[in-house]
Amino acid sequence: MDNGITKNGRISAIDALRGFAISAILIIHSSNHFLYSSMPQSTPEWLLRLDEILKSLLYFIFDGKAYSIFALLFGFTYALQLCKRMAKGMDMKYRMMWRMFLLAIFGFFNAAFFAGGDPLIFYALCMIPVIFLRHAGNKVLFGVGLFFLLQPLEWLNYTFHLFDDSYGVFYENMGNTLKSGDFIETVKMNVTDGVKGCLLWALQTGRMSQTLGLFCFGMLTYRIGFFVRDVLFYKRMTLYSLALSVLLYIAVIAVGNIPLRMYYNLASSVCMINLLLWIYYKSHNASFWYYMKIYGRMSLTNFIGQSVICTFLFYPWGLHLGLVFGTSLSIVLAIIVLVIQIIFSRFWINYHKQGPLEKLWHKLTWI
């Protein structure tokens, strides 16, 4: 089996998984017009039914899972960078804090276009406590990660009703401003109420707790060499996690909409990761994986690029296609955007080691 490590020491499976995750994020965000609540005014009945089926299928497969993969890989990459620098005698605490501050700035730029779906700001916030675990042993990392993945805050909220879903007010303000079609006003609203709403949503729905846990487990995956195992290992892990996902899905249906759904999303995310790794190591020379690796190597550039391009396509301040495209046509449009981004990524990587925003982030980190 190919060990998945390139000549320059890069683990190719990581790029492939990251590319797959942000591709899924692009498609699922496009299916709901990047949270722009609009519907085509005149659509045939058969197309409406197809739209409903496709949207339900997309959310069932990817909702809560693509971002989980993205967060786990974020923790992995942090551990990789940390290990390399600490091996040279660098502590990296303050440097990593500065790096997260820069990520938050990138997040604000992304939020200016798509405030409701930006994870970069709360990724930067969640990484700060994880930085202080850089010297922690595997057992401590596992314990801390498990604590947050058990969703303690969401259980408290479910039991004692701590939150009143106050983030909804901010999202409503964003939606009203967006409908005006004024780009400047939309940007102002996005970076104020939009960011507040997104952070409150992440806190109150358990996404922030889950992200903290996934960062810790992402660091563990680097330490134990999780992404360079043999095919049989991923096959077994896929079957185990699939069985757990089915049991949790049944429990969610039987008991109702409680924090168990986060456990189901987590188990199904683990299942998806192992399934993808199983397929990858059996067919890593396939064209699909080549393009996913190219796309994943420029994940920051392509992720923010999605927001800029697609909000222009769907929003009233741009082409306003959200008013005429249903789910099916929006997915087709997302695939076209994906192909264009892959072509650009391939061209860029031929001449540069990093994507444009990745290179800028690296330069500013070490300024």
N, C-alpha and C positions, 0 to 999 in steps of 0.2 A: 504493500500500500504506500502511496505517496504520503510522506509525513506532513505535507501541508506547509512546509517551511521553504521559502524562496531562497535564492542565493544570497540575498542581502539580509537574511534573517527574518523576513516578514512572514507572518502566518497568513497564508492566502485565504484560508477559510474565514478568517475574521472579516476581511474585505468583502467576501462573498455574502456573508450573513448581514453585514451592515448595509450593503447595496440592496439586498432583498428587503430589509426592514424599511428603508426610506422609500423604496419603490412602493411598498404596501401602504405607507403613510400617504404618499402622493395620491394613490388611487382612492383610498377611503376618504381623504379630505375632499377630493374632487367630486366624489359621489354626493356630497352634501354642500357643494359649491363653496367650500372653505367657510362653512357656518353662515353663509348668506342665505337667509330664509326666503327663498323664492321658488316658484313653480312655473313651468311653462303654461301659458294662458290657453293654448289649444293643442292637446296631445291626443292621438288615437287611443282608444281603450286598450288595445292589445299592447301598445307601448307602455302605457301606465302600469299594466300588470307586470310586464317585463322589468320595468324600473323597480317596482316593489320587491320582486323576487331577487334581483341582482343586489339591491341595497341590503336586504336581509341576509343574503349569503355573505356579502362582503363583511358586514358587521359581525356575523357569527364566526367567520374565519379569522379576521384580523383585529377586531376592536379590542383594545387593551393589550394585545399581544405584540404588535409591531413595535410599540413604544417600550414594552418590557424588554424585548430583544435589544433595542437601541440603548436602554439604560444599563443592561448587563454588560454590553460591549464597551460602554463608556467607562464603567468601573474597571474592566479588563485593561483598557488602554491606559488609564491612569496608573495602574499597578505596573504595567510594562515600562512606561516612561520613568516612574519613580525608581524602579529597580535599576535601570540603566544609569541614572544619575547618582543614586546612592552608592553604586558600585565604584563610582569615581570620587567618593568622599563628600558628596553634596547632600545636605539634609533635605532641601527642597520644600520645607514648610512654607516659607514666605513667598518663594517663587511660584508655588502652586496656588497660593491665595491670590497672587497677582494674576495668574493665568485664569483663574475663575472669575476675577473681576472683569478681565477682557472678554470672557465668554458671555458675561451678563450684558456687556455693551453690544456684542453681536446679537444677543437675545432682544435687546431693545430695538435694534434695527429691524430684526425679523418681526417683532411685535407691531412695529409701525404699519406693516402690511397685513399681518395675520395675528392679531393679539390673542384671539381665543384658542389658538393651537400652538403657541410657542412654549416649548419645554426648557429652552436654554437658560432662562433666568432662574427657574427653580432648580435646574440641574446645578447651576453655579452655587446656589444657596445650600443645596443638599450636600455638595461635595466638601464644604468647609468642615463640618464635624468629622467627615471620613478622613480628611487630611491628618487629623490628630490620631488616627488609628494606623498610620503608616508603619509603625514599629510593632504593632500588635501581632500576637501569634495567631495561627490559623483557628484555634479553638475560640479565641476572643472574637475574631472576625465573624466566625460562624454564629456565635451566640448573639452578637449585636445584630447581624443581618437577619437571623431568624426572628428576633424580637420585633423588628420593624415589619417583617413580612407577615407576621401574625395579625397585623393591623390593629394595634391596641387602641389608637385614637378613634378609629371607625367603630369599634365595638363599644367604646364609651359613648360615642355619639348615638349609636343605635339604641343603647340601653337608657341613657339619660337625656337624649335630645339636646346635646350641647349646642348644635348649630341650627340655624334657620335657613340654610341655603341662601345666605345673603349675597353670594356671588351673582345670583340671577339678576339683581338690579343693575349691576355693572354691564352684564351681557345685553340687557335690554337697552341701556343707554348706547352701547356700541351699535346695536342693530338699528336703532332710530337714526343715529348720525350717518351710518353707512347708506341708508336709503336716500339720503339727501343728494348723494352723488358728488359731494364736495370733498376732493382729495385731501386738502390741507386740514379741514375740520375732522375728517376721518382719522388721519394720522395723529392729530392732537388727542382725540378721544381714545385711540388705541393704546398710546403710550402712557395714558393716565388711568382712566377707568378700565381699559382693556387689560393692562398688566395687573391691576388690583384684582380684577375678577378672575383672571387666570390663576393667580397665586392662591386666592381664596378657594377656588374650585379644587386645585391640587391638594390643598390642606384638608378641606372638608369632605372630599370624596375618597381619601385614602391614597391618592396617587403619590403624594409627597412621601408618606411613610413607605410605600412600596419602592419608590425610587431609592431611598436610603438603604433599604435592605438589598436591593439589586446591585447597588454600588459595592456593598461589602462582599456579596457573593461573586460579583465580577472580579474583584481583587483575588478572591480565592481560586477562581477558574484559572487565573494566570499562574498562581503559585503551584497548583497541582497539575498543570499541563492538560487541562480538560479538553482543549481544542485540537490536540494532536494525538488522539487515541486511535484505536483500530476500529474497523467497520462493525465488528461484532459488539463492541461496547456501546456504540450509538444505537444499534438495532435493539439491544436489550433495554437501554434507557428509554427508547421510544415506546416500547411495549409497556413498560412499567408506568411511565407517565401518562400514557393513553388510558390505561386501566384506571388510574387515579382521577384523571379528568372526567371520565364517564361517571364515576361514582359521585364526584363533586357536582357534576351537572345535574344528576338526578336529585341530589340533595337540595340544590338551588331551586329546582322546579317544585319539589315537595314542600320545602320550608318557606320559601318566598324570597323577596329581594332584600337580603341582609348581607353582612360582610362576607358570607360564604362565596358570593360571586367573585370577590377578589381572589379567593383561594382557587376557584375554578380557573380564572384568567391566568393565574400564576402557573398552575399545573399544565394548562393547555399551552402556555408559552414555552415551558420546559419541553413539552412534547414536540412542539414545532421546531425548537432549536435542535433537538436530537434527530428529528426526522430530516431536517435540512442537512445536518452534518452527515448523516447516514447516506443520503442521496449524493451529497457533494463528494465524499470520498470514494463513492462507487462510480462517479461520472464527472470527475473534476475537470476533464478536458473538454467537456461539452461547451458549445458556444454560449449557452445561457449563462453558465458560471463565469465565463470570460468577461461578459458584459457586466454582470453583477459586481465582479471584482473591480472593474474599471470605475463603475458608478460609486462603489463603496469607498474607494480611495479618496474621493473628493466629497465625502459625506456632508461636511459643513457647508461647502459651496453649493452643493446640489440641494440640500435641505432648505437653505435660505432662498436659493433660486426658485424653488417650488412656490414659496410664498409670494415672491415678487411677480413671477410670471402668471400664476393662476389667479391671484386676486385681480390683476389687470384684466384677465380674460373674463372672470365671473362677476366682478363687482360693478356697481353703478358708475363709479368714477372711471372705469375702463371701458371695455367693450360690452359689458353687461350681458354676457352670454348666459348668466345664471337665470335670466328671465325667459330664455327660449330653449335651453338645453335641459333635458331630464337626466336621470341617473345614467341611463345607457349611453347617451351621447357624451355626457360628461366623462365617463370612463374612457371612451374612445379618445377624447381630447387629452385626457391624462396620459394615456399610452403614447400619444404623439409627442407630448411634452417630455416624457421619459426618454423616448428615442432621441430627441434633439439634445437633451442633456447628456446622454451616453455618448453621442457623436462628439459633442464639445469636450467631454471628459477624456475621451480617447485621444483627441487632437492635443489637448493640453498636456496630458501625461507623457506624450511622446517627446516633449521639450522641457518638462519640469518634473521634479520629484514629488511635488505637492500641488494641490489645487490652489487657486489664487487666495481664497480666504484662509485656508490651512497654512499657507506660507506667511500670510500677514500675521496670523495668530502666533505662529512660531517666532517670527521676527520680533514682535512686540513683547512676547514672553521673555525673551533674552535681551531686551534693549538695555 
